[in-house]
Amino acid sequence: MFEITGARHIDRREHLLIPRVPVPKQPPEQRVFNFHEVYLGYNEETVKIEAARCIQCPEPQACLTACPVHNDIPLAMWHTARGDFEEGYKAFRKNSTMSEVCGRVCPQERLCQGSCVVGAYEPPVYIGKVEYFLADWMRKHDKMPALLEKEQQAPTGRTVAIVGSGPAGLHAAEMLALKGHHVDVYERHPKPGGLLMYGIPDFKLEKDKVKGIVERCERAGVRFICNTAVNTPGNPYVEDLLYEYDAVLIAIGAEIPATMGTEGEDTPGVWKSLDFLIALNLPEEMYPPGLERPDIEGKTVMVVGGGDTSSDCVRSAVRAGAGRVILSYRRSEAEMPGREEDRGFAKEEGVEYEFLTQPVRFIPGPDGRLAQVELRRMKLGEPDKSGRRRPIPIPDSEFVTDVDIAVLALGFWPDDKFAKATPGMETKRWGEIKVDPETGMTSRIGLWAAGDAVNGADLVVTAMAGARKAADSIHQYLLALSKEYEELGVEPPKPPEKPSGLELGCAQTFIVTTPARKPVKLDRIF
């Protein structure tokens, strides 16, 4: 399962007296005009103080157990408090190759940080902020090349194809490449990164962090094959990959947007959340075909939904220059599944919240584009299967609001068409791929799956946990395969050359920037 490092002998009472070190961040009146990360991060002195707040609990260590990848957090804090940042990073890296991501986007308040024993007496240790400091420090001081060289194992001659370059795909790719296997990653977008590149705004995760992970994978030998939508006409199918490679991992995520089935939902000006985020957070050369940037300057934008994606959308709209930004959610704030911290930031940035409301009609204007949204007020009834109180419509409570752009942030589903194009691969009711929970193997020999394609839309760290199990299982499978070739005295096939008709090298140095907008009068936002 995972190792317990044991307690380190310290004066716990003394460490409990260390006050939490605040993390500096951009003030609201500044950050609404740029897409840079809100948090500015710790420096070498402040991070040591914050890490020293860890009281090195005796076993079992709650934070370690609460982390989906079971990072040895006490060991990382121990090294960091002593200024040994490389060893602190290695403690995280033992189970996670994406500290620069998880430290920024994981809901630590529900996971490791929420289980921190210090939190029973004082504010819990800022585990995520320490974690991403260590990853950034390694990159800043150019420590990763030497570390990768130590981790890199000799070539095995075995080959793996990974479909999708989001969190699950990148995590598995780096793990398998470092074990000496030849890894090709197929990505349908123009650049690698999946959700990390195309779904998370810069103010939460700047793109240079994703670029660094991609370059690290390339250094380990991973090849990225972009603009290639597997299981679609004109591109390879999973059946082709199973023929060409020793093993295949499906890590396509869950990017099919949920819909409301509401009148006028297809009206021009009503956006799907992922398209909206791509259009506002990425340059046009990275857009999917047919996507155009919305004209937001001075407009009224309404986002519908209560998860993290809805917060990303409203905060992106503010930064793109919207005159008014509203979030409509059919339950109360207490039932919202998204991070409380993000909502707090959004409120500071001028976002208005309409709780207990639900759109019932999107109304076009004379030009055919969205002009108004009709909403109905709701009340809360008994809890439903999710444990949250069920929203119940209030009769005759409808009202109309002028809205120029509406964004539906209602969640995502896996692509069941992808699964249907793979014969013999079993799926669940909503299109999630069925796998062995311990190995990630599907119902097809040589075929694994991990991440949101298996779980449905979930956390980055949950996707990584599944990818780790799958990568470990694939590694054992490939070792057994090599042994079979050796026993049979058969020369194993060589790794595939450049796949015919496909462009390689799409991950080579690229820079992604989101241009800042010109400042406007702050009373238009606040």
C-alpha positions as a Python dict, from the first residue, in 0.01 Angstrom:
ca = {
    (1, 'M'): (0, 0, 0),
    (2, 'F'): (219, 286, 125),
    (3, 'E'): (505, 329, 368),
    (4, 'I'): (484, 493, 707),
    (5, 'T'): (803, 682, 783),
    (6, 'G'): (750, 698, 1157),
    (7, 'A'): (752, 999, 1388),
    (8, 'R'): (1057, 1220, 1420),
    (9, 'H'): (1141, 1331, 1770),
    (10, 'I'): (1055, 1699, 1819),
    (11, 'D'): (897, 1911, 2089),
    (12, 'R'): (542, 1914, 1949),
    (13, 'R'): (413, 2176, 2192),
    (14, 'E'): (687, 2412, 2086),
    (15, 'H'): (607, 2361, 1718),
    (16, 'L'): (236, 2421, 1782),
    (17, 'L'): (328, 2771, 1903),
    (18, 'I'): (468, 2866, 1560),
    (19, 'P'): (205, 3090, 1395),
    (20, 'R'): (96, 3017, 1040),
    (21, 'V'): (294, 3213, 781),
    (22, 'P'): (54, 3396, 547),
    (23, 'V'): (112, 3344, 175),
    (24, 'P'): (144, 3676, -9),
    (25, 'K'): (-102, 3723, -294),
    (26, 'Q'): (-212, 3982, -548),
    (27, 'P'): (-478, 4220, -412),
    (28, 'P'): (-816, 4203, -592),
    (29, 'E'): (-784, 4550, -743),
    (30, 'Q'): (-462, 4438, -914),
    (31, 'R'): (-532, 4079, -1012),
    (32, 'V'): (-859, 4153, -1197),
    (33, 'F'): (-643, 4304, -1473),
    (34, 'N'): (-416, 4005, -1530),
    (35, 'F'): (-424, 3626, -1556),
    (36, 'H'): (-120, 3567, -1333),
    (37, 'E'): (-150, 3336, -1034),
    (38, 'V'): (-317, 3492, -733),
    (39, 'Y'): (-70, 3350, -481),
    (40, 'L'): (286, 3482, -502),
    (41, 'G'): (424, 3195, -295),
    (42, 'Y'): (671, 3150, -11),
    (43, 'N'): (1040, 3231, -21),
    (44, 'E'): (1318, 3015, 123),
    (45, 'E'): (1289, 3159, 472),
    (46, 'T'): (912, 3168, 508),
    (47, 'V'): (865, 2817, 369),
    (48, 'K'): (1099, 2675, 632),
    (49, 'I'): (895, 2838, 908),
    (50, 'E'): (566, 2707, 770),
    (51, 'A'): (704, 2355, 722),
    (52, 'A'): (832, 2361, 1082),
    (53, 'R'): (469, 2388, 1198),
    (54, 'C'): (430, 2017, 1114),
    (55, 'I'): (439, 1832, 1448),
    (56, 'Q'): (554, 1500, 1295),
    (57, 'C'): (260, 1298, 1422),
    (58, 'P'): (316, 940, 1532),
    (59, 'E'): (162, 671, 1314),
    (60, 'P'): (-91, 661, 1161),
    (61, 'Q'): (-33, 1001, 1003),
    (62, 'A'): (-368, 1147, 903),
    (63, 'C'): (-240, 1375, 625),
    (64, 'L'): (-58, 1088, 453),
    (65, 'T'): (-367, 867, 468),
    (66, 'A'): (-595, 1145, 338),
    (67, 'C'): (-379, 1209, 31),
    (68, 'P'): (-508, 999, -265),
    (69, 'V'): (-148, 924, -372),
    (70, 'H'): (-31, 888, -9),
    (71, 'N'): (250, 1142, -24),
    (72, 'D'): (489, 1122, 270),
    (73, 'I'): (402, 1472, 385),
    (74, 'P'): (571, 1459, 730),
    (75, 'L'): (902, 1360, 569),
    (76, 'A'): (870, 1641, 311),
    (77, 'M'): (796, 1895, 588),
    (78, 'W'): (1091, 1763, 794),
    (79, 'H'): (1342, 1822, 515),
    (80, 'T'): (1189, 2155, 411),
    (81, 'A'): (1201, 2295, 765),
    (82, 'R'): (1575, 2223, 764),
    (83, 'G'): (1630, 2394, 431),
    (84, 'D'): (1694, 2070, 240),
    (85, 'F'): (1451, 2155, -38),
    (86, 'E'): (1569, 1890, -282),
    (87, 'E'): (1509, 1610, -31),
    (88, 'G'): (1173, 1766, 53),
    (89, 'Y'): (1079, 1757, -314),
    (90, 'K'): (1197, 1396, -346),
    (91, 'A'): (968, 1297, -60),
    (92, 'F'): (671, 1422, -264),
    (93, 'R'): (808, 1291, -594),
    (94, 'K'): (827, 935, -463),
    (95, 'N'): (451, 909, -522),
    (96, 'S'): (374, 1216, -732),
    (97, 'T'): (543, 1363, -1040),
    (98, 'M'): (323, 1674, -1035),
    (99, 'S'): (388, 1867, -716),
    (100, 'E'): (382, 2194, -911),
    (101, 'V'): (21, 2112, -1009),
    (102, 'C'): (-119, 1934, -704),
    (103, 'G'): (17, 2197, -469),
    (104, 'R'): (-183, 2457, -662),
    (105, 'V'): (-510, 2293, -765),
    (106, 'C'): (-579, 2013, -515),
    (107, 'P'): (-851, 2093, -260),
    (108, 'Q'): (-609, 2043, 28),
    (109, 'E'): (-871, 2168, 272),
    (110, 'R'): (-1069, 1848, 198),
    (111, 'L'): (-766, 1616, 177),
    (112, 'C'): (-424, 1636, 346),
    (113, 'Q'): (-462, 1982, 496),
    (114, 'G'): (-814, 1907, 614),
    (115, 'S'): (-676, 1609, 807),
    (116, 'C'): (-375, 1794, 954),
    (117, 'V'): (-373, 1741, 1333),
    (118, 'V'): (-238, 2094, 1383),
    (119, 'G'): (-576, 2213, 1256),
    (120, 'A'): (-738, 2097, 1578),
    (121, 'Y'): (-549, 2371, 1766),
    (122, 'E'): (-432, 2629, 1512),
    (123, 'P'): (-471, 2681, 1135),
    (124, 'P'): (-342, 2363, 964),
    (125, 'V'): (-6, 2353, 789),
    (126, 'Y'): (-22, 2505, 437),
    (127, 'I'): (83, 2174, 282),
    (128, 'G'): (-3, 2263, -78),
    (129, 'K'): (183, 2593, -69),
    (130, 'V'): (494, 2417, 64),
    (131, 'E'): (461, 2142, -198),
    (132, 'Y'): (455, 2370, -500),
    (133, 'F'): (735, 2586, -358),
    (134, 'L'): (958, 2277, -361),
    (135, 'A'): (871, 2192, -723),
    (136, 'D'): (927, 2552, -833),
    (137, 'W'): (1257, 2565, -642),
    (138, 'M'): (1381, 2251, -819),
    (139, 'R'): (1301, 2401, -1157),
    (140, 'K'): (1441, 2745, -1073),
    (141, 'H'): (1771, 2593, -961),
    (142, 'D'): (1787, 2352, -1258),
    (143, 'K'): (1794, 2046, -1034),
    (144, 'M'): (1559, 1830, -1240),
    (145, 'P'): (1798, 1717, -1519),
    (146, 'A'): (2038, 1554, -1271),
    (147, 'L'): (1751, 1397, -1078),
    (148, 'L'): (1596, 1255, -1396),
    (149, 'E'): (1933, 1115, -1499),
    (150, 'K'): (1950, 923, -1170),
    (151, 'E'): (1595, 797, -1208),
    (152, 'Q'): (1625, 693, -1573),
    (153, 'Q'): (1647, 316, -1619),
    (154, 'A'): (1797, 131, -1915),
    (155, 'P'): (1578, 84, -2226),
    (156, 'T'): (1361, -228, -2212),
    (157, 'G'): (1254, -234, -2575),
    (158, 'R'): (890, -247, -2467),
    (159, 'T'): (642, 5, -2607),
    (160, 'V'): (341, 191, -2465),
    (161, 'A'): (83, 417, -2629),
    (162, 'I'): (-105, 660, -2406),
    (163, 'V'): (-419, 829, -2537),
    (164, 'G'): (-456, 1169, -2372),
    (165, 'S'): (-202, 1403, -2213),
    (166, 'G'): (-392, 1533, -1913),
    (167, 'P'): (-294, 1461, -1551),
    (168, 'A'): (-337, 1082, -1579),
    (169, 'G'): (-162, 1058, -1916),
    (170, 'L'): (135, 1276, -1820),
    (171, 'H'): (184, 1105, -1482),
    (172, 'A'): (181, 757, -1637),
    (173, 'A'): (400, 867, -1930),
    (174, 'E'): (676, 1000, -1707),
    (175, 'M'): (665, 695, -1480),
    (176, 'L'): (682, 443, -1766),
    (177, 'A'): (947, 633, -1963),
    (178, 'L'): (1173, 653, -1659),
    (179, 'K'): (1140, 276, -1623),
    (180, 'G'): (1295, 244, -1968),
    (181, 'H'): (986, 184, -2181),
    (182, 'H'): (924, 363, -2512),
    (183, 'V'): (618, 589, -2464),
    (184, 'D'): (414, 771, -2729),
    (185, 'V'): (135, 1003, -2612),
    (186, 'Y'): (-149, 1083, -2853),
    (187, 'E'): (-327, 1415, -2795),
    (188, 'R'): (-620, 1559, -2992),
    (189, 'H'): (-536, 1922, -2914),
    (190, 'P'): (-256, 2125, -3079),
    (191, 'K'): (-44, 2113, -2759),
    (192, 'P'): (-3, 1857, -2480),
    (193, 'G'): (-140, 1907, -2131),
    (194, 'G'): (-507, 1816, -2160),
    (195, 'L'): (-710, 1957, -1872),
    (196, 'L'): (-402, 2123, -1723),
    (197, 'M'): (-342, 2324, -2039),
    (198, 'Y'): (-693, 2369, -2175),
    (199, 'G'): (-918, 2363, -1869),
    (200, 'I'): (-742, 2537, -1578),
    (201, 'P'): (-696, 2916, -1599),
    (202, 'D'): (-356, 3077, -1554),
    (203, 'F'): (-459, 3252, -1231),
    (204, 'K'): (-469, 2905, -1073),
    (205, 'L'): (-196, 2731, -1273),
    (206, 'E'): (26, 2926, -1510),
    (207, 'K'): (104, 2740, -1832),
    (208, 'D'): (482, 2744, -1782),
    (209, 'K'): (430, 2484, -1507),
    (210, 'V'): (252, 2252, -1752),
    (211, 'K'): (517, 2322, -2013),
    (212, 'G'): (784, 2220, -1761),
    (213, 'I'): (614, 1884, -1701),
    (214, 'V'): (585, 1820, -2075),
    (215, 'E'): (952, 1904, -2130),
    (216, 'R'): (1048, 1677, -1840),
    (217, 'C'): (856, 1392, -2004),
    (218, 'E'): (1033, 1460, -2333),
    (219, 'R'): (1369, 1453, -2157),
    (220, 'A'): (1274, 1107, -2028),
    (221, 'G'): (1204, 999, -2387),
    (222, 'V'): (828, 1052, -2422),
    (223, 'R'): (706, 1144, -2771),
    (224, 'F'): (394, 1361, -2805),
    (225, 'I'): (179, 1321, -3114),
    (226, 'C'): (-71, 1608, -3121),
    (227, 'N'): (-369, 1705, -3340),
    (228, 'T'): (-454, 1334, -3335),
    (229, 'A'): (-797, 1234, -3207),
    (230, 'V'): (-773, 858, -3158),
    (231, 'N'): (-1084, 656, -3253),
    (232, 'T'): (-1197, 907, -3516),
    (233, 'P'): (-1184, 876, -3898),
    (234, 'G'): (-843, 964, -4041),
    (235, 'N'): (-665, 891, -3713),
    (236, 'P'): (-546, 573, -3542),
    (237, 'Y'): (-800, 362, -3354),
    (238, 'V'): (-727, 186, -3026),
    (239, 'E'): (-727, -139, -3226),
    (240, 'D'): (-438, -1, -3436),
    (241, 'L'): (-245, 99, -3124),
    (242, 'L'): (-294, -244, -2967),
    (243, 'Y'): (-141, -393, -3281),
    (244, 'E'): (156, -155, -3286),
    (245, 'Y'): (238, -127, -2914),
    (246, 'D'): (287, -376, -2632),
    (247, 'A'): (42, -188, -2405),
    (248, 'V'): (-210, 96, -2437),
    (249, 'L'): (-341, 330, -2167),
    (250, 'I'): (-657, 534, -2222),
    (251, 'A'): (-646, 865, -2032),
    (252, 'I'): (-885, 1081, -2235),
    (253, 'G'): (-1050, 1250, -1937),
    (254, 'A'): (-1416, 1355, -1927),
    (255, 'E'): (-1481, 1652, -2154),
    (256, 'I'): (-1837, 1600, -2278),
    (257, 'P'): (-2032, 1887, -2119),
    (258, 'A'): (-2353, 1819, -1930),
    (259, 'T'): (-2656, 2008, -2062),
    (260, 'M'): (-2976, 2143, -1906),
    (261, 'G'): (-3229, 2065, -2176),
    (262, 'T'): (-3359, 2419, -2127),
    (263, 'E'): (-3541, 2623, -2392),
    (264, 'G'): (-3298, 2838, -2590),
    (265, 'E'): (-2988, 2651, -2471),
    (266, 'D'): (-2852, 2651, -2828),
    (267, 'T'): (-2896, 3030, -2868),
    (268, 'P'): (-2580, 3209, -2990),
    (269, 'G'): (-2418, 3360, -2684),
    (270, 'V'): (-2478, 3052, -2466),
    (271, 'W'): (-2138, 2890, -2417),
    (272, 'K'): (-2010, 2557, -2294),
    (273, 'S'): (-1772, 2611, -2006),
    (274, 'L'): (-1463, 2444, -2156),
    (275, 'D'): (-1491, 2638, -2482),
    (276, 'F'): (-1533, 2957, -2280),
    (277, 'L'): (-1223, 2889, -2070),
    (278, 'I'): (-1013, 2800, -2376),
    (279, 'A'): (-1125, 3114, -2558),
    (280, 'L'): (-1032, 3341, -2267),
    (281, 'N'): (-717, 3169, -2142),
    (282, 'L'): (-529, 3058, -2453),
    (283, 'P'): (-401, 3215, -2776),
    (284, 'E'): (-607, 3152, -3089),
    (285, 'E'): (-349, 2916, -3243),
    (286, 'M'): (-436, 2668, -2966),
    (287, 'Y'): (-813, 2686, -3017),
    (288, 'P'): (-1004, 2378, -3134),
    (289, 'P'): (-1140, 2418, -3491),
    (290, 'G'): (-1431, 2660, -3519),
    (291, 'L'): (-1386, 2828, -3182),
    (292, 'E'): (-1396, 3208, -3170),
    (293, 'R'): (-1310, 3446, -2886),
    (294, 'P'): (-1624, 3601, -2729),
    (295, 'D'): (-1667, 3977, -2717),
    (296, 'I'): (-1687, 4030, -2342),
    (297, 'E'): (-1564, 4384, -2280),
    (298, 'G'): (-1832, 4568, -2082),
    (299, 'K'): (-2090, 4288, -2126),
    (300, 'T'): (-2303, 4106, -1867),
    (301, 'V'): (-2198, 3744, -1821),
    (302, 'M'): (-2397, 3482, -1633),
    (303, 'V'): (-2238, 3148, -1538),
    (304, 'V'): (-2462, 2859, -1433),
    (305, 'G'): (-2323, 2596, -1193),
    (306, 'G'): (-2165, 2549, -852),
    (307, 'G'): (-1840, 2359, -902),
    (308, 'D'): (-1481, 2464, -953),
    (309, 'T'): (-1538, 2516, -1325),
    (310, 'S'): (-1805, 2777, -1257),
    (311, 'S'): (-1560, 2970, -1038),
    (312, 'D'): (-1298, 2948, -1311),
    (313, 'C'): (-1547, 3087, -1564),
    (314, 'V'): (-1667, 3385, -1360),
    (315, 'R'): (-1314, 3485, -1262),
    (316, 'S'): (-1197, 3454, -1623),
    (317, 'A'): (-1487, 3675, -1734),
    (318, 'V'): (-1387, 3944, -1484),
    (319, 'R'): (-1030, 3942, -1617),
    (320, 'A'): (-1153, 3957, -1977),
    (321, 'G'): (-1328, 4288, -1901),
    (322, 'A'): (-1691, 4196, -1837),
    (323, 'G'): (-1893, 4482, -1694),
    (324, 'R'): (-2103, 4256, -1472),
    (325, 'V'): (-2054, 3890, -1380),
    (326, 'I'): (-2327, 3678, -1217),
    (327, 'L'): (-2318, 3318, -1096),
    (328, 'S'): (-2651, 3135, -1076),
    (329, 'Y'): (-2671, 2822, -858),
    (330, 'R'): (-2987, 2628, -779),
    (331, 'R'): (-2893, 2546, -419),
    (332, 'S'): (-2755, 2759, -136),
    (333, 'E'): (-2387, 2837, -91),
    (334, 'A'): (-2357, 2568, 179),
    (335, 'E'): (-2433, 2300, -83),
    (336, 'M'): (-2184, 2424, -344),
    (337, 'P'): (-1927, 2154, -431),
    (338, 'G'): (-1658, 2394, -554),
    (339, 'R'): (-1370, 2523, -340),
    (340, 'E'): (-1466, 2785, -83),
    (341, 'E'): (-1135, 2965, -141),
    (342, 'D'): (-1218, 3019, -509),
    (343, 'R'): (-1560, 3159, -421),
    (344, 'G'): (-1397, 3396, -174),
    (345, 'F'): (-1160, 3518, -445),
    (346, 'A'): (-1448, 3559, -690),
    (347, 'K'): (-1645, 3770, -444),
    (348, 'E'): (-1340, 3989, -382),
    (349, 'E'): (-1316, 4032, -759),
    (350, 'G'): (-1672, 4160, -790),
    (351, 'V'): (-1870, 3850, -890),
    (352, 'E'): (-2239, 3856, -791),
    (353, 'Y'): (-2401, 3533, -664),
    (354, 'E'): (-2764, 3442, -727),
    (355, 'F'): (-2824, 3143, -501),
    (356, 'L'): (-3139, 2930, -517),
    (357, 'T'): (-3205, 3025, -879),
    (358, 'Q'): (-3221, 2814, -1194),
    (359, 'P'): (-3247, 2924, -1560),
    (360, 'V'): (-3565, 2805, -1729),
    (361, 'R'): (-3527, 2990, -2061),
    (362, 'F'): (-3254, 3162, -2263),
    (363, 'I'): (-3414, 3446, -2460),
    (364, 'P'): (-3267, 3579, -2786),
    (365, 'G'): (-3289, 3942, -2894),
    (366, 'P'): (-3387, 4077, -3237),
    (367, 'D'): (-3044, 3979, -3377),
    (368, 'G'): (-3092, 3618, -3267),
    (369, 'R'): (-2823, 3635, -2999),
    (370, 'L'): (-2879, 3594, -2628),
    (371, 'A'): (-3035, 3900, -2466),
    (372, 'Q'): (-3205, 3777, -2148),
    (373, 'V'): (-3225, 3479, -1915),
    (374, 'E'): (-3544, 3380, -1736),
    (375, 'L'): (-3476, 3228, -1395),
    (376, 'R'): (-3692, 3057, -1136),
    (377, 'R'): (-3638, 3083, -762),
    (378, 'M'): (-3586, 2761, -567),
    (379, 'K'): (-3613, 2635, -210),
    (380, 'L'): (-3439, 2342, -45),
    (381, 'G'): (-3617, 2019, 40),
    (382, 'E'): (-3498, 1686, 180),
    (383, 'P'): (-3146, 1557, 103),
    (384, 'D'): (-3102, 1362, -221),
    (385, 'K'): (-2861, 1073, -296),
    (386, 'S'): (-2565, 1314, -290),
    (387, 'G'): (-2648, 1412, 68),
    (388, 'R'): (-2730, 1768, -34),
    (389, 'R'): (-3077, 1915, 10),
    (390, 'R'): (-3282, 1883, -307),
    (391, 'P'): (-3372, 2210, -488),
    (392, 'I'): (-3748, 2253, -535),
    (393, 'P'): (-3898, 2514, -772),
    (394, 'I'): (-4111, 2788, -613),
    (395, 'P'): (-4431, 2835, -817),
    (396, 'D'): (-4476, 3169, -999),
    (397, 'S'): (-4129, 3292, -893),
    (398, 'E'): (-3987, 3349, -1243),
    (399, 'F'): (-3798, 3669, -1321),
    (400, 'V'): (-3596, 3793, -1621),
    (401, 'T'): (-3241, 3934, -1621),
    (402, 'D'): (-3059, 4104, -1909),
    (403, 'V'): (-2759, 3887, -2003),
    (404, 'D'): (-2525, 3912, -2304),
    (405, 'I'): (-2333, 3587, -2251),
    (406, 'A'): (-2430, 3275, -2056),
    (407, 'V'): (-2191, 2994, -1968),
    (408, 'L'): (-2309, 2647, -1869),
    (409, 'A'): (-2070, 2495, -1613),
    (410, 'L'): (-2276, 2190, -1522),
    (411, 'G'): (-2013, 1918, -1516),
    (412, 'F'): (-1868, 1672, -1765),
    (413, 'W'): (-1910, 1312, -1878),
    (414, 'P'): (-1669, 1069, -2042),
    (415, 'D'): (-1697, 1029, -2420),
    (416, 'D'): (-1907, 715, -2471),
    (417, 'K'): (-1845, 734, -2848),
    (418, 'F'): (-1477, 669, -2783),
    (419, 'A'): (-1561, 358, -2583),
    (420, 'K'): (-1809, 233, -2843),
    (421, 'A'): (-1535, 255, -3106),
    (422, 'T'): (-1322, 10, -2904),
    (423, 'P'): (-1468, -342, -2940),
    (424, 'G'): (-1479, -554, -2627),
    (425, 'M'): (-1412, -270, -2382),
    (426, 'E'): (-1677, -265, -2111),
    (427, 'T'): (-1822, 60, -1976),
    (428, 'K'): (-2055, 170, -1698),
    (429, 'R'): (-2393, 339, -1725),
    (430, 'W'): (-2264, 688, -1805),
    (431, 'G'): (-1980, 583, -2032),
    (432, 'E'): (-1704, 544, -1771),
    (433, 'I'): (-1461, 268, -1865),
    (434, 'K'): (-1473, -39, -1641),
    (435, 'V'): (-1134, -134, -1495),
    (436, 'D'): (-987, -354, -1226),
    (437, 'P'): (-964, -105, -934),
    (438, 'E'): (-624, -238, -829),
    (439, 'T'): (-456, -244, -1171),
    (440, 'G'): (-652, -17, -1403),
    (441, 'M'): (-676, -299, -1661),
    (442, 'T'): (-985, -300, -1882),
    (443, 'S'): (-1172, -601, -2015),
    (444, 'R'): (-925, -611, -2307),
    (445, 'I'): (-582, -772, -2267),
    (446, 'G'): (-305, -514, -2305),
    (447, 'L'): (-544, -221, -2254),
    (448, 'W'): (-562, -4, -1941),
    (449, 'A'): (-754, 311, -1851),
    (450, 'A'): (-717, 577, -1580),
    (451, 'G'): (-834, 920, -1473),
    (452, 'D'): (-1168, 1084, -1545),
    (453, 'A'): (-1237, 838, -1827),
    (454, 'V'): (-1276, 582, -1545),
    (455, 'N'): (-1398, 796, -1252),
    (456, 'G'): (-1604, 1059, -1428),
    (457, 'A'): (-1508, 1422, -1369),
    (458, 'D'): (-1296, 1423, -1054),
    (459, 'L'): (-980, 1568, -899),
    (460, 'V'): (-639, 1591, -1064),
    (461, 'V'): (-486, 1392, -778),
    (462, 'T'): (-751, 1120, -809),
    (463, 'A'): (-665, 1085, -1178),
    (464, 'M'): (-298, 1056, -1084),
    (465, 'A'): (-370, 788, -824),
    (466, 'G'): (-542, 574, -1087),
    (467, 'A'): (-268, 643, -1340),
    (468, 'R'): (-4, 530, -1090),
    (469, 'K'): (-177, 196, -1037),
    (470, 'A'): (-214, 151, -1413),
    (471, 'A'): (151, 241, -1480),
    (472, 'D'): (272, -4, -1216),
    (473, 'S'): (52, -276, -1364),
    (474, 'I'): (169, -199, -1719),
    (475, 'H'): (531, -212, -1605),
    (476, 'Q'): (485, -558, -1453),
    (477, 'Y'): (303, -674, -1766),
    (478, 'L'): (587, -551, -1989),
    (479, 'L'): (852, -718, -1774),
    (480, 'A'): (662, -1045, -1801),
    (481, 'L'): (632, -995, -2176),
    (482, 'S'): (1007, -943, -2209),
    (483, 'K'): (1067, -1260, -2010),
    (484, 'E'): (841, -1454, -2248),
    (485, 'Y'): (1034, -1330, -2551),
    (486, 'E'): (1358, -1429, -2381),
    (487, 'E'): (1234, -1778, -2292),
    (488, 'L'): (1106, -1834, -2645),
    (489, 'G'): (1430, -1707, -2795),
    (490, 'V'): (1233, -1462, -3009),
    (491, 'E'): (1367, -1119, -3102),
    (492, 'P'): (1111, -866, -2968),
    (493, 'P'): (975, -609, -3212),
    (494, 'K'): (1151, -274, -3221),
    (495, 'P'): (974, 40, -3097),
    (496, 'P'): (766, 200, -3373),
    (497, 'E'): (927, 467, -3582),
    (498, 'K'): (747, 790, -3655),
    (499, 'P'): (378, 693, -3700),
    (500, 'S'): (293, 742, -4066),
    (501, 'G'): (120, 1069, -4148),
    (502, 'L'): (143, 1204, -3792),
    (503, 'E'): (341, 1504, -3675),
    (504, 'L'): (586, 1454, -3389),
    (505, 'G'): (760, 1712, -3175),
    (506, 'C'): (449, 1919, -3110),
    (507, 'A'): (555, 1956, -2747),
    (508, 'Q'): (886, 2121, -2823),
    (509, 'T'): (937, 2460, -2666),
    (510, 'F'): (620, 2664, -2672),
    (511, 'I'): (513, 2970, -2480),
    (512, 'V'): (156, 3040, -2380),
    (513, 'T'): (57, 3385, -2261),
    (514, 'T'): (-277, 3545, -2194),
    (515, 'P'): (-260, 3918, -2273),
    (516, 'A'): (-357, 4151, -1991),
    (517, 'R'): (-642, 4389, -2061),
    (518, 'K'): (-622, 4762, -2006),
    (519, 'P'): (-741, 4886, -1665),
    (520, 'V'): (-1095, 5019, -1651),
    (521, 'K'): (-1276, 5214, -1383),
    (522, 'L'): (-1292, 4991, -1079),
    (523, 'D'): (-1645, 5097, -990),
    (524, 'R'): (-1756, 4900, -1294),
    (525, 'I'): (-1649, 4581, -1120),
    (526, 'F'): (-1669, 4649, -747),
}
